[in-house]
Amino acid sequence: MYNDCWGTSGWTIVDYYLRKKASYYMVQKAYSAVLLSLMVQNNTASIYLINDTLNEYKGCTAAISVVNFNNEYHCKTFDKVTINKNCSKMFYEFDLSEIEPSNHYVFMRISDNAGNLLYENVDFFGDYKDLNIPKAVLSYELQTENEKVLLKIKSNALALNVRISADDDTECSDNFFYMQSGEIKEVMIQKGKTKEDIFLSCLNSDDVLTINI
C-alpha cells in the first residue's frame, strides 16, 4: 500500500500525513533503474549488474568492497564498465570460505562516466540477528541558507538506517540510509512550517542527537 486512509500503524510507505516512512526509501532504492545485487549460494557471493532502462552506459566505474566490523576491507575497482541496456548479468564473483558472515558486509557502488552516482548500497552475508555490528557514534555539521539546510553527517563505524526525524513537514533529500565508517553523507533539508528541532539517530547507536535548525 502507498498511504494510510487514517492515522494508524500499518504497512504503507507514506503515512496519513503524507510523511515518508522508512519503507519509502527502501522501496525507492530497490526500484533503482540501475543497481548491483548480491546473491549468496554455497560459499560463493555473486554480484549481479542490472539495468532496467533502454539506455546503454559506457565508461562507468564500479567498486565492490568487502568490509569487516573493524573497518578492515578489501576493495575491487572496475574502470570503463559498459552497462548494456535492459540487462541482468553476473558482474563479479568471490569466495566466502574465509569470511565470517557475522563480521562482514559488502559495499557496492557504480557511477557513470561523468562521475554521477547511479547506485550504491550495503548488503550482508547473513541475517541481521546473527551480525556482530558495533555501536556507532554519529556527528554532524550544518550549513544554512534561507529555508534550506545542508546537513553533513559522519559516523565512526558502520551506521544502520540513519534517521533524520521531525514532528512537522520537514523534507529530506534522503533518509534511513546506511553509512560506512568515516563516510560523510550530505543531506539537504527543507525546513517545515513550524521549524521545530530535528533528531538524528541510527539503529546501532544509543544516542539521539537534537539539531536546532
Backbone hydrogen bonds in HBPLUS format (Angstrom, degrees):
<---DONOR---> <-ACCEPTOR-->    atom                        ^
c    i                          cat <-CA-CA->   ^        H-A-AA   ^      H-
h    n   atom  resd res      DA  || num        DHA   H-A  angle D-A-AA Bond
n    s   type  num  typ     dist DA aas  dist angle  dist       angle   num
A0013-ILE N   A0002-TYR O   3.20 MM  11  5.34 132.9  2.43 114.2 125.6     1
A0014-VAL N   A0002-TYR O   2.83 MM  12  5.90 131.2  2.07 157.8 172.9     2
A0021-LYS N   A0013-ILE O   2.98 MM   8  5.29 173.5  1.99 141.0 141.6     3
A0015-ASP N   A0019-ARG O   2.97 MM   4  5.44 164.3  1.99 150.7 151.6     4
A0018-LEU N   A0015-ASP O   2.86 MM   3  5.10 158.1  1.90 119.1 121.0     5
A0024-TYR N   A0021-LYS O   3.02 MM   3  5.38 139.2  2.19 106.1 117.2     6
A0025-TYR N   A0022-ALA O   3.15 MM   3  5.69 124.2  2.47 110.6 121.5     7
A0026-MET N   A0022-ALA O   3.25 MM   4  6.58 153.1  2.32 147.3 155.3     8
A0027-VAL N   A0023-SER O   2.86 MM   4  5.94 162.6  1.89 150.8 154.7     9
A0028-GLN N   A0024-TYR O   2.97 MM   4  6.11 154.7  2.04 140.9 148.7    10
A0029-LYS N   A0025-TYR O   3.08 MM   4  6.23 153.5  2.15 139.0 144.7    11
A0030-ALA N   A0026-MET O   2.93 MM   4  6.14 159.7  1.97 146.5 152.8    12
A0031-TYR N   A0027-VAL O   2.95 MM   4  6.08 141.2  2.10 148.1 157.0    13
A0032-SER N   A0029-LYS O   3.11 MM   3  5.26 158.2  2.16 114.0 113.3    14
A0052-ASP N   A0033-ALA O   2.79 MM  19  5.10 172.2  1.79 155.8 158.2    15
A0035-LEU N   A0050-ILE O   3.00 MM  15  5.37 157.2  2.05 145.2 151.5    16
A0050-ILE N   A0035-LEU O   2.93 MM  15  5.37 168.5  1.95 166.7 167.1    17
A0037-SER N   A0048-TYR O   2.88 MM  11  5.06 157.8  1.93 143.2 150.6    18
A0048-TYR N   A0037-SER O   2.76 MM  11  5.06 168.4  1.78 151.4 153.8    19
A0039-MET N   A0046-SER O   2.84 MM   7  5.16 146.4  1.95 150.3 160.3    20
A0046-SER N   A0039-MET O   2.79 MM   7  5.16 169.1  1.80 158.0 161.9    21
A0041-GLN N   A0044-THR O   2.93 MM   3  5.35 165.1  1.95 152.5 157.0    22
A0044-THR N   A0041-GLN O   3.02 MM   3  5.35 142.3  2.16 109.1 120.5    23
A0096-LEU N   A0043-ASN O   2.80 MM  53  4.87 165.1  1.82 148.1 143.3    24
A0045-ALA N   A0094-PHE O   2.90 MM  49  5.42 172.2  1.91 170.3 169.6    25
A0094-PHE N   A0045-ALA O   2.97 MM  49  5.42 155.3  2.03 150.1 158.0    26
A0047-ILE N   A0092-TYR O   2.72 MM  45  5.11 171.9  1.73 165.9 166.9    27
A0091-PHE N   A0047-ILE O   2.69 MM  44  5.55 161.2  1.73 156.0 162.6    28
A0092-TYR N   A0047-ILE O   3.21 MM  45  5.11 154.2  2.28 136.3 140.9    29
A0049-LEU N   A0089-LYS O   2.81 MM  40  5.48 161.0  1.85 170.0 168.9    30
A0089-LYS N   A0049-LEU O   3.01 MM  40  5.48 162.0  2.04 149.2 153.6    31
A0051-ASN N   A0087-CYS O   2.88 MM  36  5.25 166.6  1.90 152.7 153.6    32
A0087-CYS N   A0051-ASN O   2.95 MM  36  5.25 129.7  2.21 134.2 147.0    33
A0086-ASN N   A0053-THR O   2.80 MM  33  5.45 142.0  1.94 166.9 179.6    34
A0057-TYR N   A0083-ILE O   3.02 MM  26  4.96 161.5  2.06 141.3 145.5    35
A0083-ILE N   A0057-TYR O   2.70 MM  26  4.96 163.3  1.72 152.2 157.9    36
A0060-CYS N   A0081-VAL O   2.88 MM  21  4.65 159.8  1.92 144.3 138.4    37
A0081-VAL N   A0060-CYS O   2.84 MM  21  4.65 172.0  1.85 136.7 135.2    38
A0061-THR N   A0111-SER O   2.97 MM  50  5.32 155.8  2.03 141.7 149.4    39
A0111-SER N   A0061-THR O   2.83 MM  50  5.32 159.5  1.87 154.6 161.5    40
A0062-ALA N   A0078-PHE O   2.92 MM  16  5.03 160.5  1.96 143.7 150.3    41
A0078-PHE N   A0062-ALA O   2.80 MM  16  5.03 155.7  1.86 151.2 150.7    42
A0063-ALA N   A0109-ARG O   2.88 MM  46  5.33 155.3  1.94 152.0 154.4    43
A0109-ARG N   A0063-ALA O   3.06 MM  46  5.33 149.4  2.16 154.3 159.3    44
A0064-ILE N   A0076-LYS O   2.88 MM  12  5.24 163.2  1.91 151.9 157.4    45
A0076-LYS N   A0064-ILE O   2.85 MM  12  5.24 164.6  1.87 147.7 152.7    46
A0065-SER N   A0107-PHE O   2.89 MM  42  5.06 169.4  1.90 153.0 156.5    47
A0107-PHE N   A0065-SER O   2.78 MM  42  5.06 160.3  1.82 149.0 155.9    48
A0066-VAL N   A0074-HIS O   2.90 MM   8  5.34 162.3  1.93 155.8 156.8    49
A0074-HIS N   A0066-VAL O   2.94 MM   8  5.34 153.9  2.01 145.7 153.4    50
A0067-VAL N   A0105-TYR O   2.87 MM  38  5.45 165.7  1.89 162.1 166.2    51
A0105-TYR N   A0067-VAL O   2.82 MM  38  5.45 148.1  1.92 154.2 164.9    52
A0068-ASN N   A0072-GLU O   2.89 MM   4  5.52 161.0  1.92 156.0 162.0    53
A0071-ASN N   A0068-ASN O   2.97 MM   3  5.52 146.0  2.09 122.5 124.5    54
A0069-PHE N   A0103-ASN O   3.09 MM  34  5.77 134.4  2.30 148.3 152.6    55
A0099-ILE N   A0096-LEU O   3.04 MM   3  5.07 166.4  2.06 113.2 115.6    56
A0103-ASN N   A0100-GLU O   2.94 MM   3  5.59 163.6  1.97 125.0 130.5    57
A0132-ASN N   A0102-SER O   2.85 MM  30  5.74 170.2  1.86 156.6 153.6    58
A0106-VAL N   A0123-ASP O   2.91 MM  17  5.42 172.2  1.92 157.9 160.5    59
A0123-ASP N   A0106-VAL O   2.94 MM  17  5.42 159.1  1.98 155.2 161.6    60
A0108-MET N   A0121-ASN O   2.91 MM  13  5.42 171.1  1.92 165.8 168.8    61
A0121-ASN N   A0108-MET O   2.89 MM  13  5.42 148.0  2.00 148.9 156.4    62
A0110-ILE N   A0119-TYR O   2.90 MM   9  5.52 150.7  1.99 163.3 164.6    63
A0118-LEU N   A0110-ILE O   2.93 MM   8  5.73 160.1  1.96 145.1 150.3    64
A0119-TYR N   A0110-ILE O   3.22 MM   9  5.52 153.8  2.30 153.6 153.9    65
A0112-ASP N   A0116-ASN O   2.90 MM   4  5.43 158.1  1.95 150.8 153.0    66
A0115-GLY N   A0112-ASP O   2.98 MM   3  5.33 163.9  2.01 116.1 119.9    67
A0130-ASP N   A0127-ASP O   3.00 MM   3  5.48 151.4  2.08 113.6 122.1    68
A0131-LEU N   A0128-TYR O   3.11 MM   3  5.36 164.4  2.13 113.1 118.0    69
A0136-ALA N   A0204-ASN O   2.84 MM  68  5.91 156.1  1.90 148.1 154.2    70
A0156-ASN N   A0137-VAL O   3.27 MM  19  5.73 147.4  2.38 140.7 149.9    71
A0139-SER N   A0154-LYS O   2.88 MM  15  5.27 148.5  1.97 153.3 157.9    72
A0154-LYS N   A0139-SER O   2.91 MM  15  5.27 159.5  1.95 146.9 147.2    73
A0141-GLU N   A0152-LYS O   2.87 MM  11  5.10 139.1  2.04 137.3 149.8    74
A0152-LYS N   A0141-GLU O   2.94 MM  11  5.10 172.0  1.95 152.2 154.8    75
A0143-GLN N   A0150-LEU O   2.96 MM   7  5.02 140.1  2.13 139.7 150.2    76
A0150-LEU N   A0143-GLN O   2.72 MM   7  5.02 172.7  1.73 158.9 160.3    77
A0145-GLU N   A0148-LYS O   2.88 MM   3  5.36 175.6  1.88 167.0 165.7    78
A0148-LYS N   A0145-GLU O   2.93 MM   3  5.36 160.1  1.97 137.8 138.2    79
A0191-LYS N   A0147-GLU O   3.04 MM  44  5.67 171.3  2.05 177.1 177.3    80
A0149-VAL N   A0189-ILE O   2.83 MM  40  4.99 155.9  1.89 145.9 153.3    81
A0189-ILE N   A0149-VAL O   2.72 MM  40  4.99 164.5  1.74 155.5 160.4    82
A0151-LEU N   A0187-VAL O   2.86 MM  36  5.16 175.5  1.86 158.0 156.4    83
A0187-VAL N   A0151-LEU O   2.87 MM  36  5.16 161.3  1.91 148.3 154.7    84
A0153-ILE N   A0185-LYS O   2.85 MM  32  5.12 168.3  1.86 150.2 151.8    85
A0185-LYS N   A0153-ILE O   2.87 MM  32  5.12 159.0  1.92 148.5 153.5    86
A0182-GLY N   A0155-SER O   2.86 MM  27  5.79 173.7  1.86 169.3 168.5    87
A0159-ALA N   A0179-MET O   2.81 MM  20  5.02 162.4  1.84 147.2 153.1    88
A0179-MET N   A0159-ALA O   2.97 MM  20  5.02 150.9  2.06 141.3 147.4    89
A0203-LEU N   A0160-LEU O   2.92 MM  43  5.43 155.4  1.98 155.1 156.8    90
A0162-VAL N   A0177-PHE O   2.69 MM  15  5.18 163.2  1.71 155.4 149.3    91
A0176-PHE N   A0162-VAL O   2.77 MM  14  4.77 117.2  2.16 150.1 158.8    92
A0163-ARG N   A0201-SER O   2.69 MM  38  5.28 164.9  1.71 149.5 155.0    93
A0201-SER N   A0163-ARG O   3.06 MM  38  5.28 152.8  2.14 145.0 152.6    94
A0165-SER N   A0199-PHE O   2.91 MM  34  5.15 162.8  1.94 146.7 152.4    95
A0199-PHE N   A0165-SER O   2.82 MM  34  5.15 156.2  1.88 147.2 154.3    96
A0171-GLU N   A0190-GLN O   3.03 MM  19  5.02 158.4  2.08 143.3 148.2    97
A0190-GLN N   A0171-GLU O   2.77 MM  19  5.02 164.0  1.80 151.2 156.7    98
A0173-SER N   A0188-MET O   2.93 MM  15  5.30 141.0  2.08 148.7 159.8    99
A0183-GLU N   A0180-GLN O   3.15 MM   3  5.42 160.9  2.18 123.1 127.9   100
A0195-LYS N   A0192-GLY O   3.34 MM   3  5.24 140.9  2.50  95.2 105.8   101
A0198-ILE N   A0211-ILE O   2.95 MM  13  5.22 166.2  1.97 153.5 155.4   102
A0211-ILE N   A0198-ILE O   2.80 MM  13  5.22 171.7  1.81 164.5 163.1   103
A0200-LEU N   A0209-LEU O   2.84 MM   9  4.96 158.2  1.88 143.7 151.2   104
A0209-LEU N   A0200-LEU O   2.85 MM   9  4.96 159.2  1.89 155.5 152.3   105
